[in-house]
Amino acid sequence: MNKICISILLFVFSTLPVWSAEIGSKQPNILLIFTDDAGYGDFGFHGSEEIRTPNLDELAREGVVFSEGYVSDATCGPSRAGLMTGKYQQRFGYEEINVPGFMSPNSALTGEDMGLPVDQSTIADYLHPQGYRNGMFGKWHLGAADRYHPLRRGFDEFYGFRGGDRSYFAYPEGTIDPTNPVLADKRIERGFGNYEEPEKYLTDKIADEVVSFMQESVQNETPFFAFVSFNAPHTPMEATPEDLAKFPNLHGKRKTYAAMMLAMDRASGKILDELKSLGIEDNTLVVFTNDNGGPTDKNSSDNKPLSGTKSNHLEGGVRVPFVMRWPEQIKGGGSYDKPVMTLDLLPTFFIAAGGDDSNLNDIDGVNLLPHLSGDNKDRPHEMMYWKKDARAAIRKGDWKLIRHRDRPAELFYLPEDIVEHDDKALQDRDRLKAMFKDLYHWELTLERPLWLLQQKYEAYDIERMDIYR
């Protein structure tokens, strides 16, 4: 072959899109690794030199890093509700976290009614008709009542706990009263109603269960969706002595947090390594992200260079690490710099699985694959929204408005002010008014919250708004 032909072929191949709409007959496996309360700056691929995440750093090098990845809420439960449905959770009333003892139920609702409404379809519901075997592992936190159970929301396998937190070690027998709603949802459950306690550190045990699930799926020649919902590094602050010993220069919560993050990264690495062992790495769509910003005052996480923390609408509360890898279809080793949101994962997974986008009804997320290929050069989202009671925020293009309940709104231009220190509300009143109007129009589409915070907890929540700003 002469040099001219070779040059033509190289040019043709260099101009091919990084993702092809023609998926082919073999559907990809889908792996979603989701961490809990990790700090934005606490990953090697975000520049951390203190917290060790070598396996996730490798995933980031091989995949695409989204520099402006967001969640739909700055707290655990609502963020998960948006992720699982592909729509803003306030549209179906899931505006607040669902923690027994902290919530004031509305009207006929009781504590056990605080869950993802059963008329809302999940990622698993969408993937099941595509022939997928769906597994959920770790923290659920979308309702403790039986009707909200993962096995009744499209999942085929479940190993984890229904609530929002629990110990990383086995509870002694008799510790948990199953009639106490605050404690009952901390039990580890295999399938439905089969309770046990982990025989090893929970983060490592979750990885073992995911590996077994993937092995069985491959043996059965069935494409799988594995939702790996680590509770690490959420409180309680608990780590193994072996992991703690690896951070002799750290102290207190930061030391424990570093050990918990290392265990989470090790568990992620075990799962990712198994993809290689099974020979399915190239045709597995992997996403890693986190549920909200780190609660720096609670677990000593670090959201730098962002301001803010979990529970508020500053960037540190809603911007999260976000990585995607699919070697057969997505060119890795780069970054994507337009704003995306975890709402986008449902349509992205569904289309990757061969689903018909005409069946994606009434969702707010978008399929990210054409944006990654360059076929669609527009922003996935011109506007993004967040809301918690009277507090709210809107991002329109590169401008962000934050509405407070107890002081004037703030306006920031993010490309020049990622730390959100330079309030331009008084300088650009026309923009401020226009964005207020956009926010109001969106709020008109929302349902009333199904449950609310009690006053005692609400005061605590408000106090955290300006921490580490």
PyMOL commands that set and color helices and strands:
alter all, ss='L'
color gray80, all
select helices_A, chain A and resi 3-14+44-46+54-62+76-85+89-92+111-113+123-130+146-148+150-152+181-184+202-219+241-244+252-277+296-299+315-318+342-352+357-359+369-373+414-416+429-443+455-463
alter helices_A, ss='H'
color red, helices_A
select strands_A, chain A and resi 29-35+64-66+69-70+103-105+133-139+157-161+188-190+194-196+224-229+284-290+322-325+334-336+340-341+383-388+391-396+399-403+410-413+451-453
alter strands_A, ss='S'
color yellow, strands_A
deselect
rebuild
show_as cartoon
